[in-house]
Amino acid sequence: MKRLLPLFLTLALRALAQSTLGVEPPVLLKEAKPGEVLTQTLQVYNVGTRPVRVRVSLGDWTYDPMGKIQFLPAGTLKESASAWATFAPAEFLLEAKQGRPLTYTLSLPSNATPGTHWGVLFLESEDPNPPPGVPLATFRVRMAHVFYVNVPPLQTAGRITGIVPSAPQTPQDPYRFAVQYQNTGNTAQKLSGRFEVRDSAGRKAAQVEVEEVVVLPGQVRILPVSLVGPLPAGSYTALVILNYGDPSKDVAADLPFTLRAPLTAPPAPPTPEGEKGGSP
């Protein structure tokens, strides 16, 4: 599961705005059995030039099929690990350029269900003495520490449930596809793969890499694919091959489609200002 850490980290950082408040580590991934207790100490930093008051709280998070993050009250999700968490202190003052530790404990219940459980520890800061005339909300920022707990036994499985095509309106437009994938296992997955286009003779005419994403257990993700030219008109088959972390097993699906007009190559990027073609 260590291979998932970079993606979990990206997910945590994309979800929240940058600020003068920092937390290390921003993500935790552990494995534990029912009844075990995990203790983690974070370092919280104020890298700004003014003191900040930091308030700590717990929450849940999930995403819609397109990957848009949604934050929820703690304990909302059945897979929530936030209900297992306690922390101290709940509020503290950080002077400029200073840091301090923050400890939290995850106490797994004896009946914890197998699979991935997750939650988020929010750290919201505000300037205790904002300049006169400036709204206090201007100085409120929020960072997060995301934590995941894998409770064995873990089951990894998934399937492609559909490929939806969207034909281009003009030859300059890409041919768009929406690949729908469902995580049917009980653990979070790192999903990656490729989208191939085969001609009527079975030869590969084009290939597009599918961007790596994290898929939570039981969740559905829509993976957008944009196919660009040059590609002549004709009959083709779209072939999607995905891997959810098991090096010995892929999932695949195909869809015949017809390109009624050729796809042109994408336009060349504009020449940077100040550069000219030809001899100097």
C-alpha positions as CSV (number, residue, x, y, z in Angstrom):
1,M,0.0,0.0,0.0
2,K,3.0,2.3,0.2
3,R,2.6,2.9,-3.5
4,L,-0.6,4.8,-2.8
5,L,1.0,7.4,-0.6
6,P,2.0,9.8,-3.4
7,L,-1.5,9.8,-4.8
8,F,-3.1,10.2,-1.3
9,L,-0.7,13.1,-0.7
10,T,-1.7,14.7,-4.0
11,L,-5.4,14.3,-3.1
12,A,-4.9,15.9,0.3
13,L,-3.0,18.9,-1.1
14,R,-5.3,19.5,-4.0
15,A,-8.3,19.6,-1.8
16,L,-7.2,22.7,0.3
17,A,-5.7,26.0,-0.5
18,Q,-2.2,26.9,0.2
19,S,-1.5,28.9,3.4
20,T,1.1,29.9,5.8
21,L,0.1,26.9,8.0
22,G,1.9,23.7,7.4
23,V,1.6,20.1,8.7
24,E,4.1,17.2,8.5
25,P,3.2,14.6,7.5
26,P,0.2,15.6,5.5
27,V,-0.9,12.0,5.1
28,L,-0.8,8.8,7.1
29,L,-1.4,5.2,5.8
30,K,-1.3,2.4,8.4
31,E,-2.5,-1.2,8.8
32,A,-4.0,-2.3,12.1
33,K,-6.2,-5.0,13.5
34,P,-9.5,-4.5,15.3
35,G,-8.9,-3.4,18.9
36,E,-5.5,-1.9,18.2
37,V,-4.5,1.6,19.1
38,L,-2.4,3.9,16.8
39,T,-0.7,7.1,18.0
40,Q,0.6,9.7,15.6
41,T,2.4,12.9,16.4
42,L,2.3,15.7,13.8
43,Q,4.4,18.8,13.5
44,V,2.4,22.0,12.8
45,Y,4.2,25.0,11.5
46,N,3.5,28.7,11.1
47,V,5.7,29.8,8.2
48,G,4.2,33.3,8.2
49,T,5.3,36.5,9.7
50,R,2.3,36.9,12.1
51,P,1.1,34.8,15.0
52,V,-1.9,32.5,14.3
53,R,-4.5,30.8,16.4
54,V,-5.0,27.2,15.3
55,R,-8.2,25.2,15.9
56,V,-8.3,21.4,15.3
57,S,-11.3,19.4,14.2
58,L,-12.2,16.1,12.6
59,G,-14.1,15.4,9.4
60,D,-14.9,12.9,6.7
61,W,-14.4,13.3,3.0
62,T,-15.4,11.6,-0.2
63,Y,-15.7,12.6,-3.9
64,D,-18.2,12.5,-6.7
65,P,-17.7,10.3,-9.8
66,M,-15.7,13.1,-11.5
67,G,-13.3,13.3,-8.5
68,K,-14.5,16.5,-6.9
69,I,-13.8,16.4,-3.2
70,Q,-16.7,16.7,-0.7
71,F,-16.0,17.3,3.0
72,L,-18.6,15.9,5.5
73,P,-19.1,15.9,9.2
74,A,-17.1,13.4,11.2
75,G,-18.7,9.9,11.3
76,T,-20.9,10.5,8.2
77,L,-19.4,7.7,6.1
78,K,-19.7,4.0,7.1
79,E,-16.0,3.7,6.4
80,S,-15.1,6.7,8.5
81,A,-12.0,6.5,10.8
82,S,-12.7,9.9,12.2
83,A,-15.0,8.4,14.9
84,W,-12.0,6.5,16.2
85,A,-9.8,9.6,16.6
86,T,-9.0,11.7,19.6
87,F,-6.5,14.6,19.7
88,A,-5.0,17.2,22.0
89,P,-4.8,20.1,22.2
90,A,-7.9,21.3,20.3
91,E,-6.7,24.9,20.1
92,F,-3.3,26.6,20.4
93,L,-1.3,29.7,19.5
94,L,1.6,29.6,17.1
95,E,4.0,32.5,16.9
96,A,5.5,33.5,13.6
97,K,8.1,31.0,12.2
98,Q,7.3,28.5,15.0
99,G,6.0,25.0,15.2
100,R,4.7,22.6,17.8
101,P,3.6,18.9,18.0
102,L,0.0,17.7,17.8
103,T,-0.8,14.2,18.9
104,Y,-3.8,12.1,17.9
105,T,-4.8,8.6,18.7
106,L,-6.9,6.1,16.6
107,S,-8.6,3.5,18.8
108,L,-9.9,0.8,16.5
109,P,-13.1,-0.9,17.8
110,S,-13.1,-4.6,18.3
111,N,-15.7,-5.0,15.6
112,A,-13.9,-2.8,13.0
113,T,-14.9,-4.1,9.6
114,P,-12.2,-5.2,7.1
115,G,-11.0,-2.7,4.4
116,T,-9.8,0.8,4.2
117,H,-11.2,3.4,6.6
118,W,-10.3,7.1,6.4
119,G,-10.8,10.5,7.8
120,V,-9.3,14.0,8.0
121,L,-7.9,16.2,10.7
122,F,-8.5,19.9,9.9
123,L,-6.2,22.6,11.1
124,E,-7.8,26.0,10.7
125,S,-5.9,29.1,11.6
126,E,-6.8,32.7,12.0
127,D,-4.9,35.9,12.9
128,P,-5.7,36.7,16.6
129,N,-5.0,40.4,15.9
130,P,-6.0,41.2,12.3
131,P,-5.2,44.7,11.0
132,P,-8.0,47.2,11.6
133,G,-10.7,47.3,8.9
134,V,-9.8,43.9,7.4
135,P,-12.5,41.1,7.7
136,L,-11.4,38.3,10.0
137,A,-12.4,35.7,7.4
138,T,-9.6,37.0,5.2
139,F,-7.1,35.5,7.6
140,R,-8.8,32.2,8.0
141,V,-7.1,29.3,6.2
142,R,-7.4,25.6,6.5
143,M,-4.9,22.7,6.0
144,A,-5.5,19.0,6.5
145,H,-3.9,15.8,7.7
146,V,-5.5,12.8,5.9
147,F,-5.3,9.4,7.6
148,Y,-6.1,5.9,6.3
149,V,-6.3,2.7,8.2
150,N,-6.3,-0.7,6.4
151,V,-8.0,-3.4,8.5
152,P,-7.3,-7.0,7.2
153,P,-8.3,-9.1,5.4
154,L,-8.1,-6.8,2.3
155,Q,-9.8,-7.6,-0.9
156,T,-8.8,-5.9,-4.2
157,A,-11.2,-6.1,-7.1
158,G,-12.7,-3.8,-9.7
159,R,-14.5,-3.6,-13.1
160,I,-15.1,-1.3,-16.0
161,T,-18.9,-0.8,-16.1
162,G,-19.1,1.3,-19.3
163,I,-17.5,3.4,-22.0
164,V,-19.5,6.4,-23.2
165,P,-18.3,8.1,-26.5
166,S,-18.9,11.7,-27.5
167,A,-18.2,12.4,-31.1
168,P,-16.4,15.6,-32.1
169,Q,-18.4,18.5,-33.6
170,T,-15.5,19.5,-35.9
171,P,-12.3,17.8,-37.1
172,Q,-10.3,20.0,-34.7
173,D,-12.2,18.7,-31.7
174,P,-11.0,15.6,-29.8
175,Y,-13.2,12.5,-29.8
176,R,-14.1,12.2,-26.1
177,F,-14.8,9.1,-24.1
178,A,-15.9,8.6,-20.5
179,V,-14.7,5.4,-18.9
180,Q,-16.7,4.3,-15.9
181,Y,-14.8,2.2,-13.3
182,Q,-16.1,0.7,-10.0
183,N,-13.9,-0.4,-7.1
184,T,-15.6,-3.6,-6.0
185,G,-13.1,-4.4,-3.3
186,N,-12.8,-3.2,0.2
187,T,-9.5,-1.3,0.0
188,A,-8.5,2.0,-1.7
189,Q,-6.8,1.5,-5.1
190,K,-4.3,3.3,-7.3
191,L,-5.9,3.0,-10.7
192,S,-3.9,3.5,-13.9
193,G,-3.9,2.2,-17.5
194,R,-4.2,3.0,-21.1
195,F,-6.8,3.6,-23.8
196,E,-6.0,2.0,-27.2
197,V,-7.6,2.5,-30.6
198,R,-7.5,-0.5,-32.9
199,D,-8.4,-0.3,-36.6
200,S,-10.5,-2.9,-38.5
201,A,-7.4,-5.1,-39.0
202,G,-6.6,-5.1,-35.3
203,R,-3.6,-2.8,-35.6
204,K,-3.1,-0.1,-32.9
205,A,-3.8,3.3,-34.4
206,A,-3.6,5.4,-31.3
207,Q,-3.0,5.2,-27.6
208,V,-3.8,7.6,-24.7
209,E,-2.5,7.1,-21.1
210,V,-5.2,7.1,-18.4
211,E,-4.2,9.5,-15.6
212,E,-3.6,7.8,-12.3
213,V,-6.3,8.3,-9.7
214,V,-7.3,6.9,-6.3
215,V,-10.5,5.0,-6.1
216,L,-12.1,4.5,-2.7
217,P,-13.7,1.2,-1.8
218,G,-17.2,0.8,-3.4
219,Q,-16.8,4.0,-5.3
220,V,-17.3,4.8,-9.0
221,R,-14.9,7.0,-10.9
222,I,-15.4,8.5,-14.4
223,L,-12.1,8.6,-16.3
224,P,-12.1,11.1,-19.1
225,V,-10.2,10.3,-22.3
226,S,-9.5,12.8,-25.2
227,L,-8.5,11.2,-28.5
228,V,-6.8,13.6,-30.9
229,G,-5.6,13.1,-34.5
230,P,-4.2,12.7,-36.9
231,L,-6.6,9.7,-37.4
232,P,-8.4,8.9,-40.7
233,A,-12.1,8.2,-40.9
234,G,-13.1,4.6,-40.5
235,S,-14.3,1.9,-38.2
236,Y,-12.4,1.4,-34.9
237,T,-12.5,-0.4,-31.6
238,A,-11.7,1.5,-28.3
239,L,-9.9,-0.8,-25.9
240,V,-9.5,0.2,-22.2
241,I,-7.0,-1.6,-20.1
242,L,-6.8,-0.7,-16.4
243,N,-4.8,-1.9,-13.4
244,Y,-5.9,-1.4,-9.8
245,G,-2.7,-2.3,-8.1
246,D,-2.5,-6.1,-8.7
247,P,0.5,-6.6,-11.0
248,S,-0.8,-9.9,-12.2
249,K,-4.3,-8.8,-13.2
250,D,-5.8,-6.1,-15.4
251,V,-9.4,-5.3,-16.2
252,A,-10.4,-4.5,-19.8
253,A,-13.4,-3.5,-21.9
254,D,-13.9,-2.5,-25.5
255,L,-16.3,-0.4,-27.6
256,P,-16.6,-0.3,-31.4
257,F,-17.1,3.2,-32.8
258,T,-17.0,4.9,-36.2
259,L,-15.1,8.0,-37.1
260,R,-17.1,9.6,-39.8
261,A,-14.6,12.4,-40.5
262,P,-10.8,12.4,-40.0
263,L,-9.4,13.8,-36.8
264,T,-6.8,16.5,-37.4
265,A,-3.6,16.8,-35.4
266,P,-3.8,19.3,-32.5
267,P,-2.5,22.8,-33.3
268,A,1.2,23.5,-32.6
269,P,1.8,25.4,-29.3
270,P,2.2,29.1,-29.9
271,T,5.8,30.4,-30.2
272,P,6.9,32.1,-27.0
273,E,7.0,35.9,-27.3
274,G,10.3,37.1,-28.4
275,E,11.1,34.0,-30.5
276,K,11.0,34.1,-34.3
277,G,11.5,31.4,-36.8
278,G,14.3,31.4,-39.4
279,S,17.9,32.4,-39.1
280,P,19.0,35.0,-36.6
